[in-house]
Amino acid sequence: MSSIPTPTTDATTRAADAQAHAEQPLSTDSGSSFLRQVRALIRRNLTHTKRQPEMLTDVTIQPVMFVVLFAYVFGGSINIPGGSYREWLLPGIMAQTMAFSSFIVAIGLNNDLDKGIIDRFRSLPIRRAGVLIARSVSSIIHSSIGVVVMSLTGLVVGWRIHEGVPKALLGYALLLLFGFAMIWIGIYVGSSLGSVEAVNGVMFSTMFPITFLANTFAPTQGMPSVIRHIAEWNPLSSLVQAMRENWGNTGALPPSAAWPLQHAVPVSIAWSLLIAVVMAPLAIRAFNRRTSQ
């Protein structure tokens, strides 16, 4: 004689099914091309930006504003021994823009999580890793637009690259590598916080001071000793110094400069790889935890 299911049994079964569904990863259908999935998600992210062009203000209007403001307003009061401040300035603003790529990916990912977009992807043959890769590539493209805009603006205000094509490309490659590392910070923050407002507050209150507590806009020689030590060991300072060296935009580096600035290119690469190696597992874990709730 079959037993009659009780309400308690049905509730327990439904709870177990719900938990199993929550723990189920995004589909990993082997019949779908992973690259095709990533391309579709990148196109979706870029289409979203196309329909909301105001999202590009941080890589178009803001960088131009910083270039003009610092070059023409503050440039006259900042002396760069053996160099031009306008040329010295551009690598710093480019590095700041690339550091803010973590800001963009954090907001975009958190917005998708908050609106349930990732939950919708669960019913589609989309691998979980594809979501993160697509968001990362979209963020690099977004930030690269700003680098192009700033390069053109720099040419207008007098910035030039003096060290030839190979070193010019190396400078841009270091910039993109640092941007890739910063994206993992954005993924971690975007997955860990519960709202876009929280992401805005945390990222602005951390990234903005970090980009100024460096050699981005002013030489570190005139800073108080403690502040100077922190600034010269800032990963952003190594990147900026490496770009200046490869583009021929740096003045004479004082002998008292910290070790990272004396070996800027290898230190910049090491910082970028270290940030990526540390933050990538934390970001993936945070994303998996958030999408499994």
N, C-alpha and C positions, 0 to 999 in steps of 0.2 A: 504494500500500500504506500503510494507516494506521499511524502510529507508536504504540508502546506507551508510555503515560505512566509515567514513572519515579517512585520515591518522592520524589526531590528536587523534581521538578516539582509533584507533588501538594502537598507541604509548602509550596512557594512560593506556589501558588495559594490554599491555605487561609489563609496569612498575609496575603496581599493582600486576600482577602475580609474577614478579620477587621478589618484596618486600615480598609477602606472602611466597614464597619459601625460601627466606633468613631467615625469622623469624621462619620457621618450624624447630622444634627440630629434633635430630636424631630419627630414627624410634623407636617406643616403642611397637612393635608387641607383643601382649600378648602370641602368640603361640610359641615364642622362649624362651628358657630358659636363664634367665639372667646370671646364673653361667656359662652356656656353652659359652655365648658371652664373658664373662670375660676371661675364659680359652683360648678361641681362640685368643683373643687380647694379652694375656700374652705370648702365644706361638709365636705369630707373632713378638712381641718385642724381645724375647729371640733368635729367629731365626735370626733376624737382627743383634744382637750382635754376634752370632755364625759365621755369614758370614763376619763380620768385627771384628776380634779378637783384633785389635788395640784399640777398644773401652774399653778394659779391662785394659789398661796400668795404668789408674788412680787408680785401686784397686789391682793391682799386683806389677808392677815395682815401682810405686811412693811410696807406703807405705813401701816396703822393703828398698828403698833408704833412706827414712826418718829414719827408724829404725837404719840402719847401720850408717848413717851420724851422728845422734845425739848420739847414744850409744857409738860409737868408736872415733868420732872426738870431739864432745862437751862434752861428758859425763865426761871426766877427769877434766873439769874445773867447773862443776856444782856439788855442795855438797848438799846432801839430808840428813838432820839430822835424824839419826835413821833408815835409809833405803838405798836401792840400787837405783841408778839413772836409771839403765836399767829396773828394775821392775816398778819404778815410771813413766817412760816414756811411756810405752806401752798403758795405758788407754788414755793418751792424743792424741797419734797418731790415735788410733781407733776412738775417738770422732771426730777428725778432718776429717777423712775419711767419717764418717757418716754425718757430716755437709755438706760435698761436695755432698751428695746424692741429695740435692736441685739443684745443678749444673747439674747433669746428667738428672734429670727429666725435667728441664727447657729446656735444649738443645734438648732432644728427642721430647718433646711436640711441641716446636716451629718449629722444623724441619718438623714434620707431618703437622702442620698448614700451613707452608710456601709452602710445596710441594703439598698441596691440598688433602692429605690423608684423613683428617677429612671430606672434602666435598664428597669424594667417599663413606665414611661410611653412608652418608645420604640416599643413595639408598638401604641400607641394613637394615635388622631388628636388629639394634644395638642401645641400649639405650645410651643416652649421658653420664650417670653416669658410664657406663661400660668402656668407654674410659679412664676416670680419674682413676678408680680403677685399671684397668690393668696396666696403666703407673706407678701407685704408687707401686703396688706389684712388677713389674719388676725392679723398682729402688731399692727397699729393697733387692731383690735377688742379684742385681748387687753389692750393697754395702756390703752385707753379705759375698760375695766372698772375698772382701778385708779384712773383719774382720777375716775370717778363715786363709787367707794368713798371716796376721799380727800375729795371735795367734801362728801359726807354726814357723814363723820367731822369735817371742819372745822367744819361748822355746829354740831355737838354741842359742840366745844371753844371756840366763840366766833368763828370766821372768818365774815366777811361780804364781799359785793361791794357797793361803795358808788358805783360810777360808771355805773350804768344798763346796760340790755341790750346796746346796740351795742358798748360797750367790753368788756363781759363776754364777748361772743361773739368779739371780736377777740383777747382773751387766750387763749381756748381754741383759736382758729384758729392762733395763733402756736405753741402747744404741739403741735398736730397736725402742723404744717409741720416743726417740728424733729424730731418723731418719724419723719416720712417720710424726712428726710435721714439720720437715724441708722440706718434700716433698711438703707440701701445699705452702710454699714460692716459691719453684721451679715451681709449676703449675701457681701461680700468675704471676711470672716474665715471664715464657714461653708464657703465653697467652697475656700478656700486651705489650710485645716488638715485633717489626716487623721483626727481622732477627736474625739468629743464632749469627752473629757477635756482635750485640747489647747485646744479652744474655750473651755471653762470657765476654764482657767488664764490664757489670754491676755486674755479679756474681763474677768474679774474684776480682774486685776492692772493693767488700764489704765482701765476705766470707773469703778471704785470710787474711785480717787484723784482722777480728773478731776471727779467729781460733788461731792467735798468741797473741792477746791481752787478754790472759787468763792464766790459770795455766797449759796449755797443755805441754809446753816444759821447763819451768823454774818456780821456786817458786815465788810467788808474794811478799814475804817479802822484797826482795831487790829492788823492783820497787819504783819509786817516788810516793809520797802519792796519788796524783790525779790519776795517771795511775793504781796504785794498787787498789784503790777504784773501778775504772771502771772494772778492770780485775776480781776482786772478786765477783762483781755483774753480770758478764757475765754469761748467762745461760749455756754456755759451761763449765765454771769452776765448777759449781755445779754438772754437769754430771760427769766430770772427777774425782772430789773428791769423789763422790758417788761410782764410779767404783773402785777407789783405796781402799776405805774403805771395800767394799764387797770382794775384791780380796786380801786384806792384803798387798797392794803395797804402802801404804802411810807411810811417816815418821811422826814425831810428829807435829801436827797442832798447830801453835802458838796461845796463848790466844787472840792476837790482830786480828786474822782472822775475816773477816766479817761474819755476821749472816748467809748468805746462805751457807758458807762453814762449819759452825758449825752444820747445819742441812741439809746436802747435799742430802740425799735420798728423803725426802719429797719435798724439794725445787726443785730438778731436775724433779720430777714428775709434780709438779705444773707448772714449766716453760714449759714443753713439752705440757701439756694440754692447757695452756693459749695460746701458739703459735698456736696450732691446732684450737682452738675455734675462735681465731681472724682471722687467715689467711684462713681457709677453706671457709667461706662465700665469702670473697673477691676473692679467687681463682676461685670458682665456678661462681661467677658473671662475672669475667674477661673472663673465658672460654666461657660462654654462649654469652657474647657480641661479642667475636671474631668469634665464629662459626655462629653467626647470621648476620654477615656482608655480 
